[in-house]
Every structure is written in structure tokens, then in C-alpha cells.
Amino acid sequence: MDDNTIQLTIIDREDVEHSIEAPTDMNFNVMEIAKASDLPVEGTCGGMALCASCHCYVMTDHQLTDPTEDEEDMLDQAFFVEENSRLGCQIKISKTIDGLVVKLAPVD
């Protein structure tokens, strides 16, 4: 792993853990990394916080940026929302989230 790469763990809906290396120098977010890793994340709105198809649960104690009003509004309309719910498209890949673990939220 080089200086521009972090480690993420994404737990899919069957509770299988996927350890993924993600580049920090390409302005990606968790949703895009999950899609690129062929995980079942739609990202229907293209990362604009206009849908909840990338809804996930943050399983680690990382200090993430606070949700925007748009993200909170979208989560208010999502199913299975918990205290640790976030939209994957709103979690930017950066050094500060190295080791982050997220679990994909159920879709139905």
C-alpha cells in the first residue's frame, strides 16, 4: 500500500467482509469504491445525495464530516435508518478514514 492509498472494509448484505484498497488522490467516495469493487450499491443519483441507494452503517469510530442537510433529508426518507447511518456517496476517501468499516444497509 502506498502513501495515496487507504484500507477500507465494506460488509455486504450477506455479512461478507470485503477488504479494499482505495486511492486518496482521486476524489472518490465510499459509494464509488463499492461500485468499482462490484458490490451491490446502485448509486442511482450519481453521488448527489438525492437517493439512498448507497445507504450504509458506519461500524467504526472514525470522525467523519457531519452530514449535510441534503444527506439528512435523504436519510429521513430511507428505510432501516440507524444512529450510524450515512450515505456512502457523502463519505469522501481521505487519509482520515483509513481503516473505516461500513456495512451496506438492507434494501427491503
N, C-alpha and C positions, 0 to 999 in steps of 0.2 A: 504494500500500500504506500503511495507516495504522499507528498505534502498537500496535494489538492484532492485527496480522497478521504471519505469517512466511511465508517461501517454503520449500516442500519439493519435492523431486524424487522421484517414485516410478517406478522402471523396471519395466515389466510383464514377463510371462513370454516375450514376443516381443522383448525388449530395446528397447522403445519407451519413451522418457522422457516423463513427464508432469510438467510444472511446475505446482504447485498452491499457491494462497494458502490458508493455514489460520489461523483465528482462535485467539488465545491466551487469550481471556477466556471460553471456553465449556466448558472442562474436557474437550476431545476428546482422542483418542489417534490414532496413525497409522492403525490399522485403521479407525476410524470415518471419517477423512478419505478413505481409499482407497475405502471403500464409497460415500461420498457423491459421489465423483468417478467412479462407475460402473466402478471397476477390479475385476478378478475376485478379490475377497477375501471369503470367506464370513463369518468372524466367528461361527461356529456357536454358541459358548458365550456370546456377548454381551459379550465383553471380560473374562472372569473367569479367564483363563489356564488353562482347562480343556480346550482343544483346541489344535491347532497350525495351524488353517486360515488364520491371519494371519502365519505364519512368513515372515520376511524377513531379508535380509542388510543390515547397516549398512555403507555404502560410504564414509562419510566419518569423520573422526577426532573427531567430537563426543564430549564427555564425558557419557555417559548415566548415569542411575542404575543401580546394579548390579541384575542380575536377582534377583527374589525366589526363594525356594526353590520355590514353585509353578511359576514360569516355567522354572526349571532342570529340574524334574521333567518338565514337558511337553516341553521340547526334547530331553530324554533319550529320549523316545518318538517324536520326529518323524524324518522321512526327510531326507536331504541336509543335515544339520546341519554347519555350519562354525564356525570361531572367532568370526566376526562375526554369528552367528545371534541373532535376538531375535524375540519375539512382538510384532507391531505394536500389539496392544492394551495392551501394557505400556510403550509409549513415549508419554508424555504430551506434548501440544502446549504448548510454552512458548518464551519468547524464547531460551533457551539452545540450542535445536535449530534456529534459523534457518539455512537453507541445507543441512539434512540431506538426504542422498541414501540411499534404501533401494531394494533390488531384491527383488521378490517371489520367494520360493523356489518351485522346481518342486513340483507336486502329485503326480506319479507317476514 
